[in-house]
Amino acid sequence: MTAARFHVTSRFALESGEVLRDVRQAYVLEGTINEARDNVVVVFHSLTGSPETLGGWKGSVIGPGKAVDTTKWAVLCPNLLGSCYGTTFKRSLRRVGKADAQPTITTRDQALLVFSLVESLGISSLALVTGGSLGGMVALEFAASFPERTRAAVVFAAPAAHTAWAIGWNHVQRRALEAGGPEAGLAVARMAGMLTYRTPEEFEVRFGRQGGADEPFAVQSYLSRHGAKLVARFDAKSYRTLLGAMDAHDVGRGRGGAAAALAAVGARLTAVGIPGDGLYPEGVVKSWAEAAGAAFTELPSTHGHDGFLLEPEAAGAILGTTLAGTLACVSLPAGAAEAGRASSSWAAAR
């Protein structure tokens, strides 16, 4: 995997009013930033995604010769504030009262910290910002906050404001964390989440009433396996923090509503809905797109919400078409210089 790099912000004020210190944001940069520094694509990962996998698209959607061709585009994937894949910070114990407490973080906070990273790299404008689910929410916030830096944005399977239905599912997952503790609770929370990421039709076709290896039914074994896999690679405190960021998401908050918030970038914004998405239904996505004057397109999938990850050809086609529209305005990199050579604000991870 590509080694993570870090951008350090000595002082970062959250929307809550709390100030974090020594924020080290981990990120991965693949491809070469050109001399004009205008060929960068920012990919925001989803809830438990990581920079190293480029939001789950590495090698399928992103890479040499792929839809997002890293011989042409420099792909920047930051680890979102609150996630546990390398991004760290310090906080005042006098304020929070106990060392293990987590700050309240919003998608607007996450977008602002990434803007600080973009600034540190001397990037003049971004060819594209994109992501799905939580990553799509942060992409939407970034586009609304910095429309002059965003030439195009593609948002997969994400609402303009977190819905009551989605908040309800997150509430169930939080209660699982509280009842079961950091390991068993996280495993159960992941199982609940998996039920919202896929469709009943897929489960019926895939599992039906088949017997499982360790459980009476195959679907039970599948969910238990996913719960155990997340426990092995993720942190329960980060999971809770990111659930909170999702629930706080409302791109129109303090801006006169979503349509007003996105007015400056609407014509350069593509909203992608997935038929059968039970978490953020296609109609929810289409509604904010129409209000904002954004383009709307479907990503056909039998998988539901996770379709933006499980249908790489369809996701890649949407991203590739969008990038083709910005290509004429970009000075492509020459040679094979190391990506990000001009930046002095990062240190390679050991």
C-alpha positions in Angstrom: 0.0 0.0 0.0 1.0 3.6 -0.5 2.6 5.1 2.6 0.5 7.6 4.4 1.6 11.2 4.6 0.7 13.8 7.1 -0.3 17.5 7.2 0.0 19.2 10.5 -2.4 22.0 11.7 -1.3 23.4 15.0 -4.7 24.8 15.9 -8.1 23.9 14.5 -11.4 25.3 15.7 -14.4 23.0 15.4 -18.0 24.3 14.8 -18.7 23.3 18.4 -16.3 26.0 19.6 -13.7 23.5 20.8 -10.2 24.0 19.6 -8.1 21.0 18.7 -4.3 21.2 18.8 -1.6 19.5 16.8 -4.0 17.9 14.3 -2.1 15.5 12.0 -4.2 14.6 9.0 -3.1 11.4 7.3 -3.5 11.3 3.5 -2.5 9.3 0.4 -1.5 11.0 -2.8 -1.3 8.9 -6.0 -0.2 10.4 -9.3 1.7 13.6 -10.0 0.5 17.1 -9.3 1.2 19.1 -12.4 3.1 22.4 -12.5 -0.1 24.4 -12.6 -1.3 22.3 -9.6 -4.8 22.0 -11.1 -5.1 18.3 -11.9 -6.0 17.1 -8.4 -9.0 14.8 -7.7 -10.0 14.6 -4.0 -11.7 11.4 -2.9 -13.5 11.4 0.5 -13.8 7.9 2.0 -17.0 6.6 3.6 -17.7 5.7 7.3 -15.1 3.0 7.8 -13.1 3.6 4.6 -9.4 4.4 4.5 -7.0 6.5 2.5 -4.9 3.5 1.5 -7.8 2.0 -0.5 -8.6 5.4 -2.0 -12.1 5.2 -0.6 -12.5 1.6 -1.8 -11.8 2.5 -5.4 -8.1 1.7 -5.7 -7.3 -0.6 -8.7 -11.0 -0.7 -9.8 -12.0 3.0 -10.5 -8.7 4.7 -9.7 -5.2 3.8 -11.0 -3.1 3.8 -14.2 -5.5 3.4 -17.2 -8.6 3.3 -15.0 -11.5 5.7 -15.1 -9.6 8.1 -12.8 -6.3 7.6 -14.6 -3.4 8.4 -12.2 -1.1 8.9 -15.1 -3.2 12.1 -15.8 -4.7 12.9 -12.4 -3.2 13.3 -9.0 -5.6 11.6 -6.5 -5.7 12.9 -3.0 -7.5 10.8 -0.4 -7.4 12.3 3.2 -8.3 10.4 6.3 -11.4 12.3 7.7 -11.1 14.0 11.0 -12.5 11.6 13.6 -11.5 8.4 11.7 -8.8 6.1 13.1 -6.6 5.6 9.9 -3.8 7.9 10.9 -5.5 11.2 11.7 -4.8 12.3 15.3 -5.3 15.4 17.4 -4.9 16.7 21.0 -7.6 18.3 23.1 -7.9 20.1 26.4 -8.7 17.7 29.2 -9.8 20.6 31.4 -12.6 21.2 28.9 -13.8 17.6 28.3 -13.2 16.3 31.8 -11.9 12.9 30.8 -9.1 11.6 28.6 -11.3 9.2 26.5 -14.0 11.6 25.6 -14.4 12.4 21.9 -15.1 15.8 20.4 -18.2 16.7 18.5 -17.2 16.8 14.8 -19.3 17.7 11.8 -18.9 17.2 8.0 -18.3 20.9 7.8 -15.3 20.5 10.2 -14.1 17.6 8.1 -14.3 19.6 4.8 -12.5 22.6 6.4 -9.6 20.5 7.6 -9.2 19.0 4.1 -9.2 22.6 2.6 -6.3 23.3 4.9 -4.5 20.3 3.4 -5.3 21.5 -0.1 -4.0 24.9 0.7 -0.7 23.5 2.1 -0.1 21.6 -1.1 -0.5 24.8 -3.1 -3.3 23.5 -5.2 -4.9 26.3 -7.2 -8.2 24.5 -8.0 -9.6 21.0 -7.8 -10.6 19.2 -10.9 -13.0 17.1 -9.0 -14.2 16.3 -5.4 -16.1 13.1 -4.9 -17.2 10.4 -2.5 -20.0 8.2 -1.4 -22.2 8.0 1.7 -20.3 9.9 4.4 -17.7 10.7 1.8 -20.4 12.2 -0.4 -21.7 14.3 2.5 -18.2 15.8 3.0 -17.8 16.3 -0.8 -21.1 18.2 -0.8 -19.9 20.3 2.2 -16.6 21.0 0.5 -18.3 22.1 -2.7 -20.7 24.4 -0.8 -17.9 25.9 1.3 -15.3 26.4 -1.4 -17.2 26.7 -4.7 -14.4 28.8 -6.2 -11.9 25.9 -5.7 -14.3 23.2 -7.0 -14.5 22.8 -10.7 -16.7 19.7 -10.5 -18.2 17.5 -7.8 -19.8 14.0 -7.9 -21.7 12.9 -4.9 -22.7 9.3 -4.6 -25.6 8.0 -2.4 -25.7 10.9 0.0 -28.3 13.3 1.3 -28.1 17.1 1.6 -29.1 16.7 5.3 -29.2 13.5 7.3 -32.7 12.0 7.3 -34.7 10.9 10.3 -34.5 7.3 8.9 -30.7 7.4 8.8 -30.5 9.1 12.2 -32.7 6.3 13.6 -30.3 3.6 12.3 -27.3 5.4 13.7 -29.2 5.6 17.1 -29.5 1.8 17.1 -25.8 1.4 16.3 -24.9 3.8 19.2 -27.0 1.8 21.6 -25.3 -1.4 20.4 -21.9 0.2 21.2 -23.1 1.2 24.7 -24.6 -2.1 25.5 -21.9 -4.4 24.1 -18.7 -2.4 24.7 -16.0 -1.6 22.2 -15.7 -5.0 20.6 -19.1 -6.9 20.8 -20.9 -3.5 20.5 -19.0 -2.5 17.4 -19.6 -5.9 15.8 -23.4 -5.6 16.4 -23.4 -2.0 15.1 -21.7 -3.2 11.9 -24.2 -6.0 11.5 -27.1 -3.4 11.8 -25.3 -1.2 9.3 -24.8 -4.0 6.8 -28.6 -4.5 6.7 -29.0 -0.9 5.5 -26.1 -1.1 2.9 -27.7 -4.0 0.9 -31.1 -4.9 -0.3 -33.6 -7.6 0.8 -33.7 -8.9 -2.8 -29.9 -9.4 -2.8 -30.0 -11.2 0.5 -32.8 -13.5 -0.6 -31.0 -14.4 -3.8 -27.6 -14.8 -2.2 -28.6 -16.5 1.0 -32.2 -17.6 1.1 -32.6 -20.1 3.9 -29.2 -21.7 3.3 -27.5 -23.1 6.4 -24.5 -21.2 7.8 -21.0 -22.4 8.7 -21.1 -21.3 12.3 -24.8 -20.2 12.6 -28.1 -21.8 11.7 -28.4 -19.6 8.6 -25.9 -18.4 6.1 -27.0 -14.8 6.4 -26.3 -14.9 10.1 -22.8 -16.2 9.4 -22.3 -13.4 6.8 -23.3 -10.7 9.2 -21.2 -12.1 12.1 -18.2 -12.3 9.8 -18.6 -8.6 8.8 -18.9 -7.6 12.4 -15.7 -9.5 13.4 -13.8 -8.0 10.4 -14.6 -4.5 11.5 -13.6 -5.1 15.1 -10.2 -6.2 13.8 -9.6 -3.1 11.8 -11.6 -0.2 13.3 -12.0 1.7 16.6 -15.3 2.0 18.4 -14.7 5.6 19.5 -14.0 6.7 16.0 -17.2 4.8 14.8 -19.3 6.8 17.3 -17.7 10.1 16.4 -18.3 9.5 12.7 -21.9 8.5 13.3 -22.3 11.9 15.0 -20.8 13.7 12.1 -23.3 12.1 9.8 -26.2 13.0 12.0 -25.0 16.6 12.2 -24.8 16.8 8.4 -26.9 19.5 6.9 -25.3 21.4 4.0 -28.0 24.1 4.2 -27.6 24.8 7.9 -26.9 28.5 8.5 -27.0 29.1 4.7 -30.6 29.5 4.0 -31.2 25.8 3.0 -29.6 23.4 0.7 -30.6 25.1 -2.6 -29.0 28.4 -1.4 -25.9 26.7 -0.1 -25.3 24.9 -3.4 -26.3 27.7 -5.7 -22.7 28.7 -6.6 -21.7 25.2 -7.5 -25.0 23.6 -8.6 -24.2 23.6 -12.3 -20.9 21.7 -11.7 -22.4 19.2 -9.3 -23.6 15.7 -10.1 -25.8 13.8 -7.7 -25.9 10.0 -8.0 -28.8 8.0 -6.7 -29.0 4.2 -6.5 -32.3 2.5 -7.1 -33.1 0.3 -4.1 -30.9 2.2 -1.7 -32.7 1.7 1.6 -30.4 4.1 3.6 -30.5 7.2 1.3 -33.3 6.5 -1.2 -32.8 7.6 -4.8 -35.7 10.0 -4.4 -33.9 11.8 -1.5 -30.9 12.4 -3.6 -32.9 13.5 -6.6 -34.8 15.9 -4.6 -31.8 18.0 -3.4 -30.2 17.8 -6.8 -33.3 19.3 -8.4 -33.5 22.0 -5.8 -29.8 22.9 -6.2 -29.9 22.9 -10.0 -27.5 20.0 -10.1 -27.4 17.1 -12.6 -28.8 13.8 -11.4 -28.0 10.3 -12.6 -28.8 6.8 -11.6 -26.2 4.1 -10.8 -28.1 0.8 -11.5 -27.3 -1.9 -8.9 -28.9 -4.8 -7.2 -26.8 -4.2 -4.1 -28.5 -1.0 -2.8 -26.5 1.6 -1.0 -23.1 -0.1 -1.4 -23.6 0.0 -5.2 -21.1 2.9 -5.5 -18.4 0.5 -4.3 -19.7 -2.7 -5.8 -20.4 -1.4 -9.3 -16.9 0.1 -10.2 -17.6 0.1 -14.0 -20.8 2.2 -13.5 -19.2 4.5 -10.9 -16.1 4.9 -13.1 -18.1 5.8 -16.1 -19.8 8.6 -14.2 -16.4 9.9 -12.8 -14.7 9.5 -16.2 -17.4 11.5 -18.0 -17.1 14.3 -15.5 -13.3 14.4 -15.7 -13.5 14.5 -19.5 -15.4 17.7 -19.2 -12.6 19.3 -17.1 -9.7 17.9 -19.1 -9.3 20.7 -21.6 -8.7 23.2 -18.7 -6.0 21.1 -17.1 -2.2 21.1 -17.8 -1.3 17.4 -17.6 1.9 16.4 -15.7 5.0 15.8 -17.7 7.6 13.1 -16.7 7.4 10.8 -13.8 8.3 12.9 -10.8 7.2 11.7 -7.5 3.7 12.8 -6.5 3.6 15.7 -4.2 7.3 16.5 -4.4 6.8 20.2 -4.0 5.0 19.9 -0.7 7.0 20.3 2.4 4.1 19.9 4.8 4.1 16.2 5.1 6.3 13.5 6.5 6.3 9.9 5.3 4.9 7.4 7.7 7.3 4.8 9.1 
